[in-house]
């Protein structure tokens, strides 16, 4: 692991159970540069939570390697927000401070809480959204090099999502923290991330900087009866009446004569790849 790389997978695979059981992840290769805000995208069952659990060191891979920072330099917020229900908000923060005495950042934790939580309230009495705030406060207070977030905003209202996403983005910019977060809210990720990992069928379908992925794709619109798309790699297409719109990898080729071209959004690219069939031999 170098200072320029936050996470690297080589031939990574995980199968729950013995031989013959389906693979949750298989043949995954990617490099996540340090300091990036990376969206981890994929349908349900694609392996997003599995990948985050591997990165956090909670499970060991069946095949390949995943190189990550040591556990004291990463933080992980799981979907179920596993906080001790009998501790108060203040007790929970004190636990974080005492478990991470060398790196604890009280100011970062307090920015996430933003006076929204009574310090004397027990965790078991908190709503889902407030539990999320407390879990994120613990994670940022640890001052991690790599922050792993599994659906971090799922139970927050839109205003709280925007506020906390702003806190995360500001922290990443100020401290160079690498964020890897899964979410189904593609529009929200498109506004925040500069790197993408797309999982489909337990394999990496797309990986790289957002700008590079957008530059590699084009939206073409033209007559549906025209077979002019054969030179291109077509990711996804849809026909409306006599008009066809396709997301393609042009690979440097010019657009067909008479066809209209447009630059896709990140959401266009992600949805196009999600709609396309998983590759043969993909994990179950």
Secondary structure, 3 states (H helix, E strand, C coil): CCCCEEEEEEEEEEECCCCCCCEEEEEEEEEEECCCEEEEECCCCCCHHHHHHHHCCCCCCCEEEEEECCHHHEEEECCCCCCCCCCEHHHHHHHHHHHCCCCCCHHHHHHHHCCCCCCCCEHHHCCHHHHHHHHHHHHHHCCCCEEEEECCCCCCCHHHHHHHHHHHHHHHHHHCCEEEEECCCHHHHHHHCCEEEEEECCEEEEEEEHHHHHHCCEEEEEECCCCHHHHCEEEEEEEECCEEEEEEECCCCCCCCCCEEECCCHHHHHHHHHHCCCCCCCCC
